[in-house]
Each structure stands twice: as structure tokens, then as C-alpha cells.
Amino acid sequence: MSCPICAAPSDPRYRPFCSKRCADVDLAKWLRGGYAVPSEEPEDVEEALEAVEQALRKPQ
């Protein structure tokens, strides 16, 4: 099995990753929402658009 981050051979200590660094990179992606599954629900899309519009209206 290869590391899902860098494609190097996986290390049993960090399986499925090759190192702690790649495991940490993957964790950071999860924490930042990089693995979010997009929704096709119209209500979710409307809520997301409203949130973006409100964020753009806020003075910085």
C-alpha cells in the first residue's frame, strides 16, 4: 500500500501513511474541511450562499 499523501511505501507505524509528517498533513486537511463532501441539497446551497453574502457584507 502506498501513502495517500505522497505515494511513498507506507510504514506499519503510521499506516496507511509513510511518516508522521504525512499523517499530520492528512489530519490538517480534515481539520480545515479539505475532505468535506459537497452537498446537492438546495437548502444547503442556499444556506452556504447566505453565509458567504453575510461574510462579504461585514466590514474588515
CHARMM internal coordinates of N, CA and C (Angstrom, degrees):
IC EDIT
DIST 1 N 1 CA 1.4488
DIST 1 CA 1 C 1.5300
ANGL 1 N 1 CA 1 C 107.93
DIST 1 C 2 N 1.3091
ANGL 1 CA 1 C 2 N 115.79
DIHE 1 N 1 CA 1 C 2 N 139.55
DIST 2 N 2 CA 1.4557
ANGL 1 C 2 N 2 CA 119.69
DIHE 1 CA 1 C 2 N 2 CA 178.19
DIST 2 CA 2 C 1.5224
ANGL 2 N 2 CA 2 C 110.55
DIHE 1 C 2 N 2 CA 2 C -103.21
DIST 2 C 3 N 1.3208
ANGL 2 CA 2 C 3 N 115.16
DIHE 2 N 2 CA 2 C 3 N 156.59
DIST 3 N 3 CA 1.4650
ANGL 2 C 3 N 3 CA 122.64
DIHE 2 CA 2 C 3 N 3 CA -179.73
DIST 3 CA 3 C 1.5298
ANGL 3 N 3 CA 3 C 109.30
DIHE 2 C 3 N 3 CA 3 C -63.34
DIST 3 C 4 N 1.3349
ANGL 3 CA 3 C 4 N 118.51
DIHE 3 N 3 CA 3 C 4 N 130.52
DIST 4 N 4 CA 1.4700
ANGL 3 C 4 N 4 CA 120.42
DIHE 3 CA 3 C 4 N 4 CA -179.75
DIST 4 CA 4 C 1.5331
ANGL 4 N 4 CA 4 C 112.96
DIHE 3 C 4 N 4 CA 4 C -70.72
DIST 4 C 5 N 1.3296
ANGL 4 CA 4 C 5 N 117.83
DIHE 4 N 4 CA 4 C 5 N -13.28
DIST 5 N 5 CA 1.4617
ANGL 4 C 5 N 5 CA 120.90
DIHE 4 CA 4 C 5 N 5 CA -179.50
DIST 5 CA 5 C 1.5237
ANGL 5 N 5 CA 5 C 111.48
DIHE 4 C 5 N 5 CA 5 C -91.67
DIST 5 C 6 N 1.3458
ANGL 5 CA 5 C 6 N 117.18
DIHE 5 N 5 CA 5 C 6 N -50.24
DIST 6 N 6 CA 1.4664
ANGL 5 C 6 N 6 CA 119.86
DIHE 5 CA 5 C 6 N 6 CA -174.13
DIST 6 CA 6 C 1.5245
ANGL 6 N 6 CA 6 C 114.54
DIHE 5 C 6 N 6 CA 6 C -120.27
DIST 6 C 7 N 1.3072
ANGL 6 CA 6 C 7 N 118.30
DIHE 6 N 6 CA 6 C 7 N -2.80
DIST 7 N 7 CA 1.4688
ANGL 6 C 7 N 7 CA 125.02
DIHE 6 CA 6 C 7 N 7 CA 177.78
DIST 7 CA 7 C 1.5201
ANGL 7 N 7 CA 7 C 114.34
DIHE 6 C 7 N 7 CA 7 C 72.18
DIST 7 C 8 N 1.3322
ANGL 7 CA 7 C 8 N 118.74
DIHE 7 N 7 CA 7 C 8 N 9.95
DIST 8 N 8 CA 1.4674
ANGL 7 C 8 N 8 CA 121.64
DIHE 7 CA 7 C 8 N 8 CA 174.27
DIST 8 CA 8 C 1.5320
ANGL 8 N 8 CA 8 C 108.38
DIHE 7 C 8 N 8 CA 8 C -74.62
DIST 8 C 9 N 1.3277
ANGL 8 CA 8 C 9 N 117.68
DIHE 8 N 8 CA 8 C 9 N 161.21
DIST 9 N 9 CA 1.4737
ANGL 8 C 9 N 9 CA 119.30
DIHE 8 CA 8 C 9 N 9 CA 176.94
DIST 9 CA 9 C 1.5330
ANGL 9 N 9 CA 9 C 110.62
DIHE 8 C 9 N 9 CA 9 C -59.97
DIST 9 C 10 N 1.3085
ANGL 9 CA 9 C 10 N 116.96
DIHE 9 N 9 CA 9 C 10 N 138.70
DIST 10 N 10 CA 1.4680
ANGL 9 C 10 N 10 CA 119.98
DIHE 9 CA 9 C 10 N 10 CA -177.95
DIST 10 CA 10 C 1.5198
ANGL 10 N 10 CA 10 C 111.04
DIHE 9 C 10 N 10 CA 10 C -73.52
DIST 10 C 11 N 1.3219
ANGL 10 CA 10 C 11 N 114.79
DIHE 10 N 10 CA 10 C 11 N 152.88
DIST 11 N 11 CA 1.4595
ANGL 10 C 11 N 11 CA 122.94
DIHE 10 CA 10 C 11 N 11 CA 178.47
DIST 11 CA 11 C 1.5271
ANGL 11 N 11 CA 11 C 106.57
DIHE 10 C 11 N 11 CA 11 C -105.98
DIST 11 C 12 N 1.3320
ANGL 11 CA 11 C 12 N 118.41
DIHE 11 N 11 CA 11 C 12 N 131.44
DIST 12 N 12 CA 1.4721
ANGL 11 C 12 N 12 CA 119.99
DIHE 11 CA 11 C 12 N 12 CA -178.79
DIST 12 CA 12 C 1.5317
ANGL 12 N 12 CA 12 C 113.85
DIHE 11 C 12 N 12 CA 12 C -55.63
DIST 12 C 13 N 1.3361
ANGL 12 CA 12 C 13 N 117.41
DIHE 12 N 12 CA 12 C 13 N -28.69
DIST 13 N 13 CA 1.4722
ANGL 12 C 13 N 13 CA 120.33
DIHE 12 CA 12 C 13 N 13 CA 179.88
DIST 13 CA 13 C 1.5273
ANGL 13 N 13 CA 13 C 111.76
DIHE 12 C 13 N 13 CA 13 C -68.98
DIST 13 C 14 N 1.3311
ANGL 13 CA 13 C 14 N 117.32
DIHE 13 N 13 CA 13 C 14 N -28.19
DIST 14 N 14 CA 1.4608
ANGL 13 C 14 N 14 CA 121.32
DIHE 13 CA 13 C 14 N 14 CA -175.90
DIST 14 CA 14 C 1.5240
ANGL 14 N 14 CA 14 C 112.54
DIHE 13 C 14 N 14 CA 14 C -120.91
DIST 14 C 15 N 1.3052
ANGL 14 CA 14 C 15 N 116.73
DIHE 14 N 14 CA 14 C 15 N 16.89
DIST 15 N 15 CA 1.4582
ANGL 14 C 15 N 15 CA 121.89
DIHE 14 CA 14 C 15 N 15 CA -175.00
DIST 15 CA 15 C 1.5103
ANGL 15 N 15 CA 15 C 112.83
DIHE 14 C 15 N 15 CA 15 C -45.39
DIST 15 C 16 N 1.2831
ANGL 15 CA 15 C 16 N 121.54
DIHE 15 N 15 CA 15 C 16 N 131.74
DIST 16 N 16 CA 1.4649
ANGL 15 C 16 N 16 CA 129.38
DIHE 15 CA 15 C 16 N 16 CA 9.39
DIST 16 CA 16 C 1.5326
ANGL 16 N 16 CA 16 C 113.37
DIHE 15 C 16 N 16 CA 16 C -90.32
DIST 16 C 17 N 1.3339
ANGL 16 CA 16 C 17 N 117.09
DIHE 16 N 16 CA 16 C 17 N 10.51
DIST 17 N 17 CA 1.4577
ANGL 16 C 17 N 17 CA 120.46
DIHE 16 CA 16 C 17 N 17 CA -177.31
DIST 17 CA 17 C 1.5239
ANGL 17 N 17 CA 17 C 111.44
DIHE 16 C 17 N 17 CA 17 C -91.68
DIST 17 C 18 N 1.3367
ANGL 17 CA 17 C 18 N 115.24
DIHE 17 N 17 CA 17 C 18 N 169.05
DIST 18 N 18 CA 1.4589
ANGL 17 C 18 N 18 CA 120.01
DIHE 17 CA 17 C 18 N 18 CA -179.65
DIST 18 CA 18 C 1.5173
ANGL 18 N 18 CA 18 C 111.85
DIHE 17 C 18 N 18 CA 18 C -93.73
DIST 18 C 19 N 1.3320
ANGL 18 CA 18 C 19 N 117.03
DIHE 18 N 18 CA 18 C 19 N -18.81
DIST 19 N 19 CA 1.4639
ANGL 18 C 19 N 19 CA 120.77
DIHE 18 CA 18 C 19 N 19 CA -176.25
DIST 19 CA 19 C 1.5237
ANGL 19 N 19 CA 19 C 109.98
DIHE 18 C 19 N 19 CA 19 C -158.60
DIST 19 C 20 N 1.3342
ANGL 19 CA 19 C 20 N 114.28
DIHE 19 N 19 CA 19 C 20 N 169.77
DIST 20 N 20 CA 1.4654
ANGL 19 C 20 N 20 CA 119.72
DIHE 19 CA 19 C 20 N 20 CA 176.21
DIST 20 CA 20 C 1.5217
ANGL 20 N 20 CA 20 C 109.60
DIHE 19 C 20 N 20 CA 20 C -64.87
DIST 20 C 21 N 1.3204
ANGL 20 CA 20 C 21 N 117.37
DIHE 20 N 20 CA 20 C 21 N -35.06
DIST 21 N 21 CA 1.4587
ANGL 20 C 21 N 21 CA 120.88
DIHE 20 CA 20 C 21 N 21 CA 179.88
DIST 21 CA 21 C 1.5234
ANGL 21 N 21 CA 21 C 110.64
DIHE 20 C 21 N 21 CA 21 C -58.83
DIST 21 C 22 N 1.3307
ANGL 21 CA 21 C 22 N 118.11
DIHE 21 N 21 CA 21 C 22 N -48.87
DIST 22 N 22 CA 1.4618
ANGL 21 C 22 N 22 CA 120.89
DIHE 21 CA 21 C 22 N 22 CA -179.88
DIST 22 CA 22 C 1.5251
ANGL 22 N 22 CA 22 C 111.21
DIHE 21 C 22 N 22 CA 22 C -66.03
DIST 22 C 23 N 1.3278
ANGL 22 CA 22 C 23 N 117.31
DIHE 22 N 22 CA 22 C 23 N -35.26
DIST 23 N 23 CA 1.4690
ANGL 22 C 23 N 23 CA 120.12
DIHE 22 CA 22 C 23 N 23 CA 176.24
DIST 23 CA 23 C 1.5284
ANGL 23 N 23 CA 23 C 109.72
DIHE 22 C 23 N 23 CA 23 C -63.86
DIST 23 C 24 N 1.3345
ANGL 23 CA 23 C 24 N 116.77
DIHE 23 N 23 CA 23 C 24 N -40.30
DIST 24 N 24 CA 1.4626
ANGL 23 C 24 N 24 CA 120.41
DIHE 23 CA 23 C 24 N 24 CA 178.62
DIST 24 CA 24 C 1.5271
ANGL 24 N 24 CA 24 C 111.77
DIHE 23 C 24 N 24 CA 24 C -68.39
DIST 24 C 25 N 1.3267
ANGL 24 CA 24 C 25 N 117.37
DIHE 24 N 24 CA 24 C 25 N -37.06
DIST 25 N 25 CA 1.4664
ANGL 24 C 25 N 25 CA 121.02
DIHE 24 CA 24 C 25 N 25 CA 177.01
DIST 25 CA 25 C 1.5296
ANGL 25 N 25 CA 25 C 109.17
DIHE 24 C 25 N 25 CA 25 C -61.49
DIST 25 C 26 N 1.3179
ANGL 25 CA 25 C 26 N 116.86
DIHE 25 N 25 CA 25 C 26 N -43.17
DIST 26 N 26 CA 1.4645
ANGL 25 C 26 N 26 CA 121.24
DIHE 25 CA 25 C 26 N 26 CA 178.80
DIST 26 CA 26 C 1.5259
ANGL 26 N 26 CA 26 C 110.78
DIHE 25 C 26 N 26 CA 26 C -64.11
DIST 26 C 27 N 1.3248
ANGL 26 CA 26 C 27 N 117.35
DIHE 26 N 26 CA 26 C 27 N -43.62
DIST 27 N 27 CA 1.4676
ANGL 26 C 27 N 27 CA 120.79
DIHE 26 CA 26 C 27 N 27 CA 178.58
DIST 27 CA 27 C 1.5216
ANGL 27 N 27 CA 27 C 110.50
DIHE 26 C 27 N 27 CA 27 C -60.58
DIST 27 C 28 N 1.3228
ANGL 27 CA 27 C 28 N 117.25
DIHE 27 N 27 CA 27 C 28 N -42.03
DIST 28 N 28 CA 1.4651
ANGL 27 C 28 N 28 CA 120.76
DIHE 27 CA 27 C 28 N 28 CA 178.76
DIST 28 CA 28 C 1.5280
ANGL 28 N 28 CA 28 C 111.03
DIHE 27 C 28 N 28 CA 28 C -61.68
DIST 28 C 29 N 1.3230
ANGL 28 CA 28 C 29 N 117.04
DIHE 28 N 28 CA 28 C 29 N -38.46
DIST 29 N 29 CA 1.4725
ANGL 28 C 29 N 29 CA 119.56
DIHE 28 CA 28 C 29 N 29 CA 177.52
DIST 29 CA 29 C 1.5227
ANGL 29 N 29 CA 29 C 110.56
DIHE 28 C 29 N 29 CA 29 C -62.74
DIST 29 C 30 N 1.3284
ANGL 29 CA 29 C 30 N 117.32
DIHE 29 N 29 CA 29 C 30 N -41.65
DIST 30 N 30 CA 1.4591
ANGL 29 C 30 N 30 CA 120.74
DIHE 29 CA 29 C 30 N 30 CA 177.83
DIST 30 CA 30 C 1.5218
ANGL 30 N 30 CA 30 C 110.89
DIHE 29 C 30 N 30 CA 30 C -62.96
DIST 30 C 31 N 1.3364
ANGL 30 CA 30 C 31 N 116.52
DIHE 30 N 30 CA 30 C 31 N -46.15
DIST 31 N 31 CA 1.4600
ANGL 30 C 31 N 31 CA 120.47
DIHE 30 CA 30 C 31 N 31 CA -176.21
DIST 31 CA 31 C 1.5185
ANGL 31 N 31 CA 31 C 112.67
DIHE 30 C 31 N 31 CA 31 C -67.55
DIST 31 C 32 N 1.3188
ANGL 31 CA 31 C 32 N 117.58
DIHE 31 N 31 CA 31 C 32 N -30.00
DIST 32 N 32 CA 1.4682
ANGL 31 C 32 N 32 CA 121.34
DIHE 31 CA 31 C 32 N 32 CA 179.77
DIST 32 CA 32 C 1.5233
ANGL 32 N 32 CA 32 C 112.25
DIHE 31 C 32 N 32 CA 32 C -88.51
DIST 32 C 33 N 1.3275
ANGL 32 CA 32 C 33 N 117.75
DIHE 32 N 32 CA 32 C 33 N -1.61
DIST 33 N 33 CA 1.4637
ANGL 32 C 33 N 33 CA 120.82
DIHE 32 CA 32 C 33 N 33 CA 178.86
DIST 33 CA 33 C 1.5172
ANGL 33 N 33 CA 33 C 113.28
DIHE 32 C 33 N 33 CA 33 C 84.04
DIST 33 C 34 N 1.3017
ANGL 33 CA 33 C 34 N 117.62
DIHE 33 N 33 CA 33 C 34 N 17.41
DIST 34 N 34 CA 1.4586
ANGL 33 C 34 N 34 CA 121.29
DIHE 33 CA 33 C 34 N 34 CA -178.86
DIST 34 CA 34 C 1.5222
ANGL 34 N 34 CA 34 C 113.92
DIHE 33 C 34 N 34 CA 34 C -67.27
DIST 34 C 35 N 1.3088
ANGL 34 CA 34 C 35 N 116.94
DIHE 34 N 34 CA 34 C 35 N -19.27
DIST 35 N 35 CA 1.4554
ANGL 34 C 35 N 35 CA 120.50
DIHE 34 CA 34 C 35 N 35 CA -179.67
DIST 35 CA 35 C 1.5263
ANGL 35 N 35 CA 35 C 111.77
DIHE 34 C 35 N 35 CA 35 C -105.06
DIST 35 C 36 N 1.3001
ANGL 35 CA 35 C 36 N 117.87
DIHE 35 N 35 CA 35 C 36 N 18.40
DIST 36 N 36 CA 1.4631
ANGL 35 C 36 N 36 CA 121.00
DIHE 35 CA 35 C 36 N 36 CA -179.14
DIST 36 CA 36 C 1.5227
ANGL 36 N 36 CA 36 C 110.23
DIHE 35 C 36 N 36 CA 36 C -64.92
DIST 36 C 37 N 1.3073
ANGL 36 CA 36 C 37 N 115.81
DIHE 36 N 36 CA 36 C 37 N 140.98
DIST 37 N 37 CA 1.4557
ANGL 36 C 37 N 37 CA 121.94
DIHE 36 CA 36 C 37 N 37 CA 177.94
DIST 37 CA 37 C 1.5255
ANGL 37 N 37 CA 37 C 108.00
DIHE 36 C 37 N 37 CA 37 C -91.88
DIST 37 C 38 N 1.3258
ANGL 37 CA 37 C 38 N 117.85
DIHE 37 N 37 CA 37 C 38 N 121.69
DIST 38 N 38 CA 1.4613
ANGL 37 C 38 N 38 CA 119.26
DIHE 37 CA 37 C 38 N 38 CA -179.76
DIST 38 CA 38 C 1.5293
ANGL 38 N 38 CA 38 C 111.45
DIHE 37 C 38 N 38 CA 38 C -65.27
DIST 38 C 39 N 1.3044
ANGL 38 CA 38 C 39 N 115.18
DIHE 38 N 38 CA 38 C 39 N 144.14
DIST 39 N 39 CA 1.4502
ANGL 38 C 39 N 39 CA 120.62
DIHE 38 CA 38 C 39 N 39 CA -179.15
DIST 39 CA 39 C 1.5222
ANGL 39 N 39 CA 39 C 110.04
DIHE 38 C 39 N 39 CA 39 C -99.70
DIST 39 C 40 N 1.2998
ANGL 39 CA 39 C 40 N 115.47
DIHE 39 N 39 CA 39 C 40 N 146.69
DIST 40 N 40 CA 1.4635
ANGL 39 C 40 N 40 CA 121.85
DIHE 39 CA 39 C 40 N 40 CA 176.71
DIST 40 CA 40 C 1.5248
ANGL 40 N 40 CA 40 C 111.20
DIHE 39 C 40 N 40 CA 40 C -104.24
DIST 40 C 41 N 1.3348
ANGL 40 CA 40 C 41 N 116.88
DIHE 40 N 40 CA 40 C 41 N 1.04
DIST 41 N 41 CA 1.4622
ANGL 40 C 41 N 41 CA 121.25
DIHE 40 CA 40 C 41 N 41 CA -178.81
DIST 41 CA 41 C 1.5277
ANGL 41 N 41 CA 41 C 109.84
DIHE 40 C 41 N 41 CA 41 C -70.61
DIST 41 C 42 N 1.3102
ANGL 41 CA 41 C 42 N 118.50
DIHE 41 N 41 CA 41 C 42 N 128.46
DIST 42 N 42 CA 1.4688
ANGL 41 C 42 N 42 CA 121.22
DIHE 41 CA 41 C 42 N 42 CA 179.87
DIST 42 CA 42 C 1.5296
ANGL 42 N 42 CA 42 C 112.94
DIHE 41 C 42 N 42 CA 42 C -57.83
DIST 42 C 43 N 1.3281
ANGL 42 CA 42 C 43 N 118.02
DIHE 42 N 42 CA 42 C 43 N -37.17
DIST 43 N 43 CA 1.4612
ANGL 42 C 43 N 43 CA 120.80
DIHE 42 CA 42 C 43 N 43 CA 179.85
DIST 43 CA 43 C 1.5180
ANGL 43 N 43 CA 43 C 110.74
DIHE 42 C 43 N 43 CA 43 C -63.43
DIST 43 C 44 N 1.3324
ANGL 43 CA 43 C 44 N 117.67
DIHE 43 N 43 CA 43 C 44 N -41.19
DIST 44 N 44 CA 1.4539
ANGL 43 C 44 N 44 CA 121.21
DIHE 43 CA 43 C 44 N 44 CA 179.46
DIST 44 CA 44 C 1.5199
ANGL 44 N 44 CA 44 C 111.12
DIHE 43 C 44 N 44 CA 44 C -64.89
DIST 44 C 45 N 1.3111
ANGL 44 CA 44 C 45 N 117.05
DIHE 44 N 44 CA 44 C 45 N -39.57
DIST 45 N 45 CA 1.4565
ANGL 44 C 45 N 45 CA 121.37
DIHE 44 CA 44 C 45 N 45 CA 179.46
DIST 45 CA 45 C 1.5223
ANGL 45 N 45 CA 45 C 110.09
DIHE 44 C 45 N 45 CA 45 C -64.66
DIST 45 C 46 N 1.3192
ANGL 45 CA 45 C 46 N 116.98
DIHE 45 N 45 CA 45 C 46 N -43.53
DIST 46 N 46 CA 1.4600
ANGL 45 C 46 N 46 CA 121.01
DIHE 45 CA 45 C 46 N 46 CA 179.03
DIST 46 CA 46 C 1.5222
ANGL 46 N 46 CA 46 C 111.14
DIHE 45 C 46 N 46 CA 46 C -62.66
DIST 46 C 47 N 1.3334
ANGL 46 CA 46 C 47 N 117.22
DIHE 46 N 46 CA 46 C 47 N -43.26
DIST 47 N 47 CA 1.4612
ANGL 46 C 47 N 47 CA 120.91
DIHE 46 CA 46 C 47 N 47 CA 178.79
DIST 47 CA 47 C 1.5266
ANGL 47 N 47 CA 47 C 110.55
DIHE 46 C 47 N 47 CA 47 C -62.99
DIST 47 C 48 N 1.3074
ANGL 47 CA 47 C 48 N 117.56
DIHE 47 N 47 CA 47 C 48 N -41.00
DIST 48 N 48 CA 1.4635
ANGL 47 C 48 N 48 CA 121.33
DIHE 47 CA 47 C 48 N 48 CA 179.65
DIST 48 CA 48 C 1.5274
ANGL 48 N 48 CA 48 C 110.57
DIHE 47 C 48 N 48 CA 48 C -64.82
DIST 48 C 49 N 1.3200
ANGL 48 CA 48 C 49 N 117.17
DIHE 48 N 48 CA 48 C 49 N -42.39
DIST 49 N 49 CA 1.4661
ANGL 48 C 49 N 49 CA 120.60
DIHE 48 CA 48 C 49 N 49 CA 178.56
DIST 49 CA 49 C 1.5258
ANGL 49 N 49 CA 49 C 111.14
DIHE 48 C 49 N 49 CA 49 C -63.40
DIST 49 C 50 N 1.3303
ANGL 49 CA 49 C 50 N 116.85
DIHE 49 N 49 CA 49 C 50 N -41.78
DIST 50 N 50 CA 1.4595
ANGL 49 C 50 N 50 CA 120.30
DIHE 49 CA 49 C 50 N 50 CA 177.81
DIST 50 CA 50 C 1.5281
ANGL 50 N 50 CA 50 C 111.13
DIHE 49 C 50 N 50 CA 50 C -62.95
DIST 50 C 51 N 1.3154
ANGL 50 CA 50 C 51 N 117.47
DIHE 50 N 50 CA 50 C 51 N -41.16
DIST 51 N 51 CA 1.4632
ANGL 50 C 51 N 51 CA 121.09
DIHE 50 CA 50 C 51 N 51 CA 179.82
DIST 51 CA 51 C 1.5289
ANGL 51 N 51 CA 51 C 110.73
DIHE 50 C 51 N 51 CA 51 C -63.92
DIST 51 C 52 N 1.3259
ANGL 51 CA 51 C 52 N 117.39
DIHE 51 N 51 CA 51 C 52 N -40.43
DIST 52 N 52 CA 1.4621
ANGL 51 C 52 N 52 CA 121.11
DIHE 51 CA 51 C 52 N 52 CA 178.39
DIST 52 CA 52 C 1.5193
ANGL 52 N 52 CA 52 C 110.33
DIHE 51 C 52 N 52 CA 52 C -66.23
DIST 52 C 53 N 1.3196
ANGL 52 CA 52 C 53 N 117.14
DIHE 52 N 52 CA 52 C 53 N -43.97
DIST 53 N 53 CA 1.4574
ANGL 52 C 53 N 53 CA 120.85
DIHE 52 CA 52 C 53 N 53 CA 179.50
DIST 53 CA 53 C 1.5287
ANGL 53 N 53 CA 53 C 110.94
DIHE 52 C 53 N 53 CA 53 C -61.75
DIST 53 C 54 N 1.3190
ANGL 53 CA 53 C 54 N 118.03
DIHE 53 N 53 CA 53 C 54 N -41.70
DIST 54 N 54 CA 1.4617
ANGL 53 C 54 N 54 CA 121.15
DIHE 53 CA 53 C 54 N 54 CA 178.43
DIST 54 CA 54 C 1.5243
ANGL 54 N 54 CA 54 C 110.80
DIHE 53 C 54 N 54 CA 54 C -65.21
DIST 54 C 55 N 1.3155
ANGL 54 CA 54 C 55 N 117.08
DIHE 54 N 54 CA 54 C 55 N -40.77
DIST 55 N 55 CA 1.4622
ANGL 54 C 55 N 55 CA 120.69
DIHE 54 CA 54 C 55 N 55 CA 179.51
DIST 55 CA 55 C 1.5215
ANGL 55 N 55 CA 55 C 111.04
DIHE 54 C 55 N 55 CA 55 C -64.14
DIST 55 C 56 N 1.3270
ANGL 55 CA 55 C 56 N 116.84
DIHE 55 N 55 CA 55 C 56 N -36.06
DIST 56 N 56 CA 1.4620
ANGL 55 C 56 N 56 CA 120.48
DIHE 55 CA 55 C 56 N 56 CA -179.88
DIST 56 CA 56 C 1.5310
ANGL 56 N 56 CA 56 C 111.77
DIHE 55 C 56 N 56 CA 56 C -72.79
DIST 56 C 57 N 1.3158
ANGL 56 CA 56 C 57 N 117.45
DIHE 56 N 56 CA 56 C 57 N -26.79
DIST 57 N 57 CA 1.4640
ANGL 56 C 57 N 57 CA 122.04
DIHE 56 CA 56 C 57 N 57 CA -179.63
DIST 57 CA 57 C 1.5236
ANGL 57 N 57 CA 57 C 112.63
DIHE 56 C 57 N 57 CA 57 C -77.81
DIST 57 C 58 N 1.3308
ANGL 57 CA 57 C 58 N 117.44
DIHE 57 N 57 CA 57 C 58 N -23.77
DIST 58 N 58 CA 1.4665
ANGL 57 C 58 N 58 CA 121.02
DIHE 57 CA 57 C 58 N 58 CA -176.68
DIST 58 CA 58 C 1.5271
ANGL 58 N 58 CA 58 C 109.81
DIHE 57 C 58 N 58 CA 58 C -68.43
DIST 58 C 59 N 1.3371
ANGL 58 CA 58 C 59 N 116.73
DIHE 58 N 58 CA 58 C 59 N 133.23
DIST 59 N 59 CA 1.4740
ANGL 58 C 59 N 59 CA 118.54
DIHE 58 CA 58 C 59 N 59 CA 176.24
DIST 59 CA 59 C 1.5254
ANGL 59 N 59 CA 59 C 110.21
DIHE 58 C 59 N 59 CA 59 C -70.66
DIST 59 C 60 N 1.3216
ANGL 59 CA 59 C 60 N 115.16
DIHE 59 N 59 CA 59 C 60 N 143.04
DIST 60 N 60 CA 1.4769
ANGL 59 C 60 N 60 CA 119.00
DIHE 59 CA 59 C 60 N 60 CA -178.09
DIST 60 CA 60 C 1.4744
ANGL 60 N 60 CA 60 C 112.53
DIHE 59 C 60 N 60 CA 60 C -107.07
END
COOR INIT
IC SEED 1 N 1 CA 1 C
IC BUILD
